[in-house]
Amino acid sequence: MSQTSTRGRTVFVTVGTTKFEKLIEAIDTVEVLSELKDSNVTHINCQIGHGQYEPFMKCGRGPMYEEVINGLTLSFFRHKPSISLDLEQADIIIGHAGVGTIIEAVRANKPVLVVVNADLMDNHQLEVAEAMSNNGFVNMCYPKTLIETLCSKDVFHLLTYPPRNPRGFADMLQELCVG
């Protein structure tokens, strides 16, 4: 991950309305936290949903973990009525591959790293994530490849998602009906 700003960056991690333990656990590793810190990240805020795993607990993690988190502002929450402010304040969004999360994140004009939950039965999220990644709007990985993706890609630079066209459907209907 390249570094382009002198001010500290904020990462917002979201699992949506469910749980995605493997994503939160992957974020809360010495390797990932070190890479983020080395990329000028100073704040990490995780929305953990219904998950049982609570990140950033120092107890029993050892001196290496404590050294890495020193200087980072770390927080987590389960749910909020809206995550709009979290998206707005983030410099990068790391989230599950839910369609709502992806669209909300790219419409906020923020770089998005989509982490696919391979444990889902009907993994339509993979198809959406691949399509958005192939078009350059998001980067994509799995929990087990998160650190490699952060190290190998410039996740802070992606294409800007096109703005909404509120007249799009009406214009399409007009053309179909009138020709």
VOKE-468806 format. One record per atom (N, C-alpha, C): residue number from 0; atom name; x, y, z. Coordinates in steps of 0.001 Angstrom, whole numbers, always signed. Layout:
REM VOKE-468806
     n   atom        xx        yy        zz
   NUM     CA         X         Y         Z
...
This chain:
REM VOKE-468806
     n   atom        xx        yy        zz
     0      N      +854     -1157        +0
     0     CA        +0        +0        +0
     0      C      +903     +1223        +0
     1      N      +664     +2141      -906
     1     CA     +1534     +3314      -947
     1      C     +1047     +4405       -18
     2      N     +1956     +5298      +282
     2     CA     +1643     +6382     +1199
     2      C     +1699     +7689      +418
     3      N      +604     +8487      +426
     3     CA      +586     +9710      -346
     3      C      +233    +10927      +484
     4      N      -149    +10783     +1698
     4     CA      -597    +11894     +2512
     4      C      +241    +11991     +3779
     5      N      +421    +13229     +4275
     5     CA     +1171    +13391     +5509
     5      C      +266    +13280     +6720
     6      N     -1021    +13560     +6574
     6     CA     -1923    +13407     +7707
     6      C     -2278    +11928     +7846
     7      N     -2630    +11555     +9050
     7     CA     -2981    +10163     +9291
     7      C     -4260     +9772     +8572
     8      N     -4274     +8556     +8084
     8     CA     -5447     +8043     +7379
     8      C     -6356     +7282     +8337
     9      N     -7628     +7236     +7967
     9     CA     -8623     +6490     +8726
     9      C     -9136     +5333     +7879
    10      N     -9186     +4156     +8472
    10     CA     -9755     +2974     +7835
    10      C    -11054     +2640     +8549
    11      N    -12098     +2415     +7768
    11     CA    -13365     +1938     +8312
    11      C    -13570      +524     +7806
    12      N    -13791      -403     +8719
    12     CA    -14012     -1808     +8395
    12      C    -15472     -2120     +8721
    13      N    -16191     -2722     +7760
    13     CA    -17594     -3044     +8003
    13      C    -17927     -4468     +7563
    14      N    -18739     -5124     +8386
    14     CA    -19210     -6473     +8061
    14      C    -20694     -6462     +7695
    15      N    -21302     -5285     +7659
    15     CA    -22723     -5195     +7348
    15      C    -23572     -5549     +8552
    16      N    -24741     -6063     +8302
    16     CA    -25691     -6333     +9388
    16      C    -25550     -7731     +9975
    17      N    -24629     -8509     +9493
    17     CA    -24475     -9874     +9981
    17      C    -23173    -10000    +10774
    18      N    -22417    -11050    +10555
    18     CA    -21110    -11200    +11182
    18      C    -20147    -11766    +10151
    19      N    -18900    -11460    +10332
    19     CA    -17854    -11963     +9446
    19      C    -16578    -12020    +10277
    20      N    -16531    -13012    +11160
    20     CA    -15447    -13155    +12114
    20      C    -14072    -13174    +11447
    21      N    -13955    -13894    +10327
    21     CA    -12656    -14035     +9678
    21      C    -12115    -12689     +9206
    22      N    -12980    -11788     +8784
    22     CA    -12523    -10457     +8376
    22      C    -11996     -9672     +9574
    23      N    -12767     -9636    +10652
    23     CA    -12345     -8882    +11831
    23      C    -11076     -9483    +12429
    24      N    -10999    -10800    +12473
    24     CA     -9794    -11463    +12981
    24      C     -8589    -11164    +12095
    25      N     -8790    -11099    +10770
    25     CA     -7690    -10798     +9849
    25      C     -7190     -9363    +10033
    26      N     -8101     -8446    +10280
    26     CA     -7710     -7048    +10526
    26      C     -6874     -6963    +11795
    27      N     -7255     -7723    +12793
    27     CA     -6658     -7631    +14130
    27      C     -5427     -8520    +14274
    28      N     -4547     -8458    +13276
    28     CA     -3294     -9205    +13346
    28      C     -2124     -8224    +13321
    29      N     -1020     -8637    +13869
    29     CA      +181     -7798    +13875
    29      C      +556     -7413    +12442
    30      N      +467     -8372    +11514
    30     CA      +880     -8119    +10137
    30      C       +19     -7051     +9473
    31      N     -1303     -7185     +9567
    31     CA     -2203     -6219     +8919
    31      C     -2112     -4864     +9606
    32      N     -2143     -4851    +10926
    32     CA     -2050     -3575    +11641
    32      C      -722     -2881    +11338
    33      N      +367     -3632    +11233
    33     CA     +1670     -3051    +10887
    33      C     +1649     -2442     +9495
    34      N     +1086     -3178     +8544
    34     CA     +1023     -2675     +7164
    34      C      +185     -1401     +7091
    35      N      -947     -1394     +7780
    35     CA     -1777      -194     +7793
    35      C     -1037      +969     +8447
    36      N      -406      +701     +9560
    36     CA      +346     +1747    +10258
    36      C     +1481     +2279     +9378
    37      N     +2189     +1384     +8682
    37     CA     +3262     +1794     +7778
    37      C     +2739     +2620     +6597
    38      N     +1451     +2510     +6314
    38     CA      +807     +3270     +5233
    38      C      +160     +4543     +5749
    39      N      +599     +4987     +6918
    39     CA      +142     +6243     +7512
    39      C     -1292     +6179     +8027
    40      N     -1775     +4984     +8323
    40     CA     -3086     +4847     +8967
    40      C     -2883     +5104    +10459
    41      N     -3734     +5979    +11001
    41     CA     -3658     +6290    +12432
    41      C     -4943     +5927    +13164
    42      N     -6032     +5724    +12414
    42     CA     -7332     +5395    +13016
    42      C     -7929     +4191    +12294
    43      N     -8406     +3222    +13063
    43     CA     -9119     +2070    +12502
    43      C    -10393     +1903    +13311
    44      N    -11520     +1935    +12612
    44     CA    -12833     +1811    +13233
    44      C    -13536      +613    +12600
    45      N    -13924      -364    +13407
    45     CA    -14547     -1592    +12898
    45      C    -16001     -1691    +13325
    46      N    -16853     -1977    +12372
    46     CA    -18243     -2309    +12646
    46      C    -18291     -3840    +12596
    47      N    -18532     -4476    +13765
    47     CA    -18382     -5937    +13854
    47      C    -19710     -6691    +13806
    48      N    -20821     -5971    +13721
    48     CA    -22113     -6631    +13614
    48      C    -22403     -7579    +14754
    49      N    -22895     -8766    +14418
    49     CA    -23264     -9766    +15422
    49      C    -22100    -10673    +15818
    50      N    -20919    -10369    +15322
    50     CA    -19760    -11220    +15603
    50      C    -19413    -11270    +17077
    51      N    -18845    -12368    +17478
    51     CA    -18415    -12556    +18863
    51      C    -17008    -12016    +19101
    52      N    -16204    -12017    +18057
    52     CA    -14819    -11586    +18195
    52      C    -14761    -10066    +18326
    53      N    -14137     -9591    +19394
    53     CA    -13965     -8158    +19627
    53      C    -12489     -7820    +19419
    54      N    -12193     -6975    +18429
    54     CA    -10799     -6678    +18104
    54      C    -10140     -5708    +19085
    55      N     -8840     -5648    +18983
    55     CA     -8003     -4660    +19661
    55      C     -7937     -4847    +21178
    56      N     -8123     -6074    +21634
    56     CA     -7978     -6369    +23060
    56      C     -6522     -6764    +23310
    57      N     -5832     -6027    +24145
    57     CA     -4403     -6243    +24381
    57      C     -4109     -7484    +25203
    58      N     -5023     -7863    +26056
    58     CA     -4794     -8927    +27029
    58      C     -4264    -10200    +26351
    59      N     -3074    -10596    +26759
    59     CA     -2511    -11848    +26276
    59      C     -1977    -11818    +24862
    60      N     -1902    -10661    +24229
    60     CA     -1469    -10584    +22831
    60      C       +40    -10447    +22693
    61      N      +719    -10049    +23761
    61     CA     +2171     -9971    +23736
    61      C     +2715     -8604    +23357
    62      N     +4017     -8441    +23572
    62     CA     +4647     -7129    +23368
    62      C     +4654     -6670    +21911
    63      N     +4767     -7584    +20976
    63     CA     +4786     -7201    +19566
    63      C     +3461     -6547    +19165
    64      N     +2349     -7135    +19603
    64     CA     +1030     -6573    +19321
    64      C      +907     -5189    +19957
    65      N     +1318     -5083    +21206
    65     CA     +1213     -3798    +21906
    65      C     +2070     -2737    +21238
    66      N     +3237     -3112    +20734
    66     CA     +4091     -2156    +20027
    66      C     +3422     -1674    +18745
    67      N     +2808     -2589    +18009
    67     CA     +2155     -2234    +16749
    67      C      +976     -1289    +16990
    68      N      +169     -1564    +17997
    68     CA     -1021      -727    +18193
    68      C      -706      +600    +18877
    69      N      +507      +736    +19409
    69     CA      +903     +2000    +20020
    69      C      +864     +3097    +18951
    70      N      +129     +4153    +19214
    70     CA        +5     +5254    +18260
    70      C     -1195     +5135    +17339
    71      N     -1887     +4015    +17370
    71     CA     -3106     +3848    +16574
    71      C     -4324     +4129    +17452
    72      N     -5313     +4783    +16885
    72     CA     -6600     +4943    +17547
    72      C     -7496     +3833    +17015
    73      N     -7894     +2920    +17882
    73     CA     -8641     +1728    +17488
    73      C     -9993     +1719    +18183
    74      N    -11031     +1430    +17426
    74     CA    -12369     +1366    +18019
    74      C    -13217      +366    +17247
    75      N    -14291       -83    +17895
    75     CA    -15247      -945    +17214
    75      C    -16623      -716    +17806
    76      N    -17623     -1064    +17013
    76     CA    -19013     -1017    +17452
    76      C    -19762     -2115    +16721
    77      N    -20931     -2450    +17219
    77     CA    -21733     -3507    +16584
    77      C    -22618     -2953    +15474
    78      N    -23535     -2097    +15834
    78     CA    -24492     -1552    +14851
    78      C    -24762       -95    +15157
    79      N    -25174      +634    +14142
    79     CA    -25635     +2012    +14252
    79      C    -26814     +2159    +13297
    80      N    -27673     +3141    +13546
    80     CA    -28760     +3374    +12585
    80      C    -28220     +3711    +11187
    81      N    -27047     +4355    +11126
    81     CA    -26448     +4712     +9849
    81      C    -24925     +4711    +10001
    82      N    -24254     +4245     +8957
    82     CA    -22786     +4297     +8948
    82      C    -22296     +5381     +7986
    83      N    -23176     +6257     +7561
    83     CA    -22817     +7304     +6599
    83      C    -21655     +8157     +7079
    84      N    -21674     +8551     +8335
    84     CA    -20597     +9378     +8873
    84      C    -19278     +8603     +8904
    85      N    -19333     +7324     +9237
    85     CA    -18121     +6490     +9244
    85      C    -17535     +6399     +7833
    86      N    -18402     +6224     +6837
    86     CA    -17951     +6167     +5448
    86      C    -17346     +7500     +5033
    87      N    -17990     +8578     +5410
    87     CA    -17525     +9922     +5058
    87      C    -16157    +10220     +5675
    88      N    -15947     +9801     +6913
    88     CA    -14697    +10093     +7622
    88      C    -13544     +9182     +7219
    89      N    -13838     +8087     +6553
    89     CA    -12805     +7110     +6194
    89      C    -12018     +7556     +4964
    90      N    -10744     +7194     +4952
    90     CA     -9923     +7376     +3758
    90      C     -9931     +6115     +2905
    91      N    -10172     +4994     +3545
    91     CA    -10330     +3720     +2840
    91      C    -11341     +2886     +3599
    92      N    -12097     +2104     +2851
    92     CA    -13116     +1239     +3437
    92      C    -12733      -203     +3133
    93      N    -12709     -1011     +4164
    93     CA    -12501     -2448     +4015
    93      C    -13796     -3087     +4469
    94      N    -14446     -3830     +3573
    94     CA    -15751     -4359     +3937
    94      C    -16055     -5691     +3298
    95      N    -17101     -6290     +3815
    95     CA    -17577     -7545     +3242
    95      C    -18118     -7256     +1846
    96      N    -18430     -8290     +1112
    96     CA    -18800     -8138      -287
    96      C    -20301     -7993      -497
    97      N    -21015     -7497      +491
    97     CA    -22441     -7261      +318
    97      C    -22681     -6140      -683
    98      N    -23684     -6314     -1520
    98     CA    -23968     -5334     -2567
    98      C    -24217     -3951     -1965
    99      N    -25004     -3886      -897
    99     CA    -25302     -2598      -271
    99      C    -24044     -1909      +224
   100      N    -23173     -2653      +852
   100     CA    -21925     -2093     +1356
   100      C    -21049     -1596      +213
   101      N    -20913     -2387      -829
   101     CA    -20078     -1996     -1963
   101      C    -20610      -717     -2601
   102      N    -21907      -687     -2896
   102     CA    -22485      +489     -3556
   102      C    -22371     +1722     -2672
   103      N    -22687     +1584     -1390
   103     CA    -22597     +2721      -475
   103      C    -21158     +3240      -401
   104      N    -20197     +2340      -381
   104     CA    -18792     +2735      -272
   104      C    -18288     +3404     -1547
   105      N    -18574     +2834     -2710
   105     CA    -18083     +3448     -3949
   105      C    -18802     +4765     -4242
   106      N    -20046     +4873     -3845
   106     CA    -20759     +6150     -4027
   106      C    -20229     +7231     -3092
   107      N    -19578     +6831     -2030
   107     CA    -18938     +7802     -1128
   107      C    -17595     +8258     -1713
   108      N    -17250     +7743     -2889
   108     CA    -15997     +8071     -3571
   108      C    -14776     +7777     -2701
   109      N    -14822     +6629     -2066
   109     CA    -13708     +6184     -1228
   109      C    -13132     +4901     -1816
   110      N    -11820     +4712     -1691
   110     CA    -11251     +3431     -2097
   110      C    -11832     +2310     -1242
   111      N    -12144     +1213     -1903
   111     CA    -12802      +102     -1222
   111      C    -12005     -1183     -1455
   112      N    -11731     -1866      -363
   112     CA    -11155     -3203      -428
   112      C    -12242     -4161       +32
   113      N    -12755     -4940      -898
   113     CA    -13848     -5871      -626
   113      C    -13264     -7219      -238
   114      N    -13698     -7727      +915
   114     CA    -13217     -9012     +1417
   114      C    -14363    -10014     +1299
   115      N    -14160    -11016      +479
   115     CA    -15209    -11992      +171
   115      C    -15269    -13060     +1250
   116      N    -16479    -13370     +1679
   116     CA    -16715    -14433     +2646
   116      C    -16972    -15720     +1870
   117      N    -15939    -16540     +1724
   117     CA    -16039    -17782      +949
   117      C    -16891    -18829     +1642
   118      N    -17264    -18603     +2906
   118     CA    -18059    -19581     +3646
   118      C    -19547    -19498     +3341
   119      N    -19959    -18481     +2588
   119     CA    -21376    -18360     +2270
   119      C    -21783    -19454     +1291
   120      N    -22997    -19971     +1451
   120     CA    -23476    -21061      +600
   120      C    -23640    -20603      -847
   121      N    -24535    -19654     -1089
   121     CA    -24778    -19129     -2429
   121      C    -23979    -17835     -2519
   122      N    -22768    -17930     -3002
   122     CA    -21870    -16786     -2894
   122      C    -22025    -15808     -4056
   123      N    -23207    -15189     -4121
   123     CA    -23422    -14147     -5122
   123      C    -22521    -12950     -4853
   124      N    -22064    -12793     -3603
   124     CA    -21178    -11690     -3273
   124      C    -19868    -11780     -4059
   125      N    -19401    -12987     -4305
   125     CA    -18176    -13172     -5079
   125      C    -18360    -12620     -6488
   126      N    -19493    -12902     -7106
   126     CA    -19752    -12423     -8463
   126      C    -19768    -10900     -8524
   127      N    -20430    -10275     -7556
   127     CA    -20496     -8812     -7511
   127      C    -19100     -8236     -7285
   128      N    -18366     -8811     -6329
   128     CA    -17024     -8318     -6018
   128      C    -16101     -8460     -7231
   129      N    -16169     -9598     -7910
   129     CA    -15330     -9802     -9098
   129      C    -15665     -8800    -10191
   130      N    -16952     -8567    -10428
   130     CA    -17360     -7608    -11467
   130      C    -16873     -6201    -11136
   131      N    -17046     -5782     -9894
   131     CA    -16600     -4445     -9497
   131      C    -15074     -4338     -9527
   132      N    -14387     -5401     -9158
   132     CA    -12929     -5415     -9187
   132      C    -12406     -5404    -10622
   133      N    -13014     -6221    -11484
   133     CA    -12591     -6277    -12886
   133      C    -12771     -4937    -13590
   134      N    -13726     -4128    -13123
   134     CA    -13954     -2806    -13704
   134      C    -13139     -1711    -13015
   135      N    -12338     -2082    -12027
   135     CA    -11433     -1131    -11393
   135      C    -12043      -243    -10325
   136      N    -13258      -585     -9844
   136     CA    -13919      +248     -8839
   136      C    -13587      -165     -7406
   137      N    -13183     -1420     -7203
   137     CA    -12801     -1921     -5885
   137      C    -11610     -2863     -6058
   138      N    -10894     -3093     -4978
   138     CA     -9946     -4191     -4910
   138      C    -10640     -5314     -4148
   139      N    -10234     -6529     -4396
   139     CA    -10927     -7683     -3814
   139      C     -9906     -8659     -3249
   140      N    -10281     -9278     -2132
   140     CA     -9437    -10324     -1554
   140      C    -10304    -11203      -661
   141      N     -9668    -12123       +16
   141     CA    -10298    -12995     +1011
   141      C     -9609    -12711     +2345
   142      N    -10202    -13113     +3462
   142     CA     -9532    -12870     +4743
   142      C     -8095    -13382     +4768
   143      N     -7876    -14575     +4209
   143     CA     -6534    -15164     +4257
   143      C     -5547    -14481     +3312
   144      N     -6044    -13661     +2359
   144     CA     -5140    -12944     +1447
   144      C     -5136    -11437     +1706
   145      N     -5731    -11017     +2811
   145     CA     -5816     -9587     +3107
   145      C     -4429     -8952     +3192
   146      N     -3519     -9553     +3921
   146     CA     -2203     -8949     +4083
   146      C     -1464     -8886     +2751
   147      N     -1548     -9926     +1938
   147     CA      -880     -9906      +635
   147      C     -1453     -8802      -249
   148      N     -2765     -8624      -205
   148     CA     -3408     -7591     -1014
   148      C     -2978     -6204      -554
   149      N     -2955     -5994      +748
   149     CA     -2518     -4698     +1263
   149      C     -1069     -4400      +881
   150      N      -234     -5428      +861
   150     CA     +1183     -5238      +538
   150      C     +1432     -5096      -961
   151      N      +602     -5716     -1774
   151     CA      +899     -5793     -3206
   151      C      +150     -4784     -4064
   152      N      -906     -4196     -3557
   152     CA     -1705     -3277     -4366
   152      C     -1758     -1908     -3717
   153      N     -1936      -915     -4550
   153     CA     -2148      +428     -4029
   153      C     -3651      +575     -3815
   154      N     -4116      +139     -2665
   154     CA     -5556       +97     -2408
   154      C     -6180     +1477     -2218
   155      N     -5348     +2509     -2176
   155     CA     -5886     +3856     -2018
   155      C     -6213     +4521     -3354
   156      N     -5916     +3867     -4467
   156     CA     -6176     +4479     -5772
   156      C     -6993     +3538     -6662
   157      N     -8224     +3926     -6917
   157     CA     -9124     +3161     -7775
   157      C     -9877     +4129     -8679
   158      N    -10581     +3585     -9656
   158     CA    -11416     +4420    -10517
   158      C    -12599     +4973     -9727
   159      N    -13055     +6141    -10124
   159     CA    -14227     +6733     -9484
   159      C    -15476     +6106    -10071
   160      N    -16370     +5688     -9203
   160     CA    -17631     +5089     -9636
   160      C    -18500     +6178    -10264
   161      N    -19150     +5891    -11403
   161     CA    -19963     +6936    -12049
   161      C    -21117     +7402    -11161
   162      N    -21453     +8676    -11246
   162     CA    -22559     +9189    -10424
   162      C    -23892     +8597    -10866
   163      N    -24831     +8630     -9934
   163     CA    -26179     +8140    -10238
   163      C    -26841     +9031    -11280
   164      N    -27673     +8421    -12094
   164     CA    -28487     +9169    -13039
   164      C    -29946     +8976    -12621
   165      N    -30501     +9951    -11898
   165     CA    -31869     +9778    -11413
   165      C    -32890     +9692    -12538
   166      N    -32522    +10122    -13726
   166     CA    -33434    +10072    -14865
   166      C    -33199     +8825    -15718
   167      N    -32245     +7994    -15345
   167     CA    -31872     +6851    -16177
   167      C    -33028     +5944    -16539
   168      N    -33802     +5512    -15560
   168     CA    -34918     +4609    -15821
   168      C    -36003     +5302    -16638
   169      N    -36318     +6541    -16290
   169     CA    -37339     +7293    -17025
   169      C    -36902     +7511    -18476
   170      N    -35640     +7840    -18685
   170     CA    -35135     +8029    -20054
   170      C    -35203     +6733    -20843
   171      N    -34881     +5598    -20201
   171     CA    -34942     +4317    -20882
   171      C    -36385     +3994    -21291
   172      N    -37330     +4228    -20376
   172     CA    -38740     +4004    -20691
   172      C    -39210     +4899    -21828
   173      N    -38803     +6154    -21764
   173     CA    -39175     +7102    -22819
   173      C    -38687     +6611    -24178
   174      N    -37449     +6148    -24224
   174     CA    -36905     +5673    -25484
   174      C    -37607     +4416    -25959
   175      N    -37947     +3517    -25059
   175     CA    -38656     +2287    -25430
   175      C    -40062     +2574    -25951
   176      N    -40738     +3527    -25305
   176     CA    -42125     +3816    -25664
   176      C    -42252     +4706    -26885
   177      N    -41357     +5663    -27011
   177     CA    -41467     +6637    -28099
   177      C    -40531     +6285    -29242
   178      N    -39421     +5753    -28882
   178     CA    -38477     +5333    -29879
   178      C    -37506     +6367    -30172
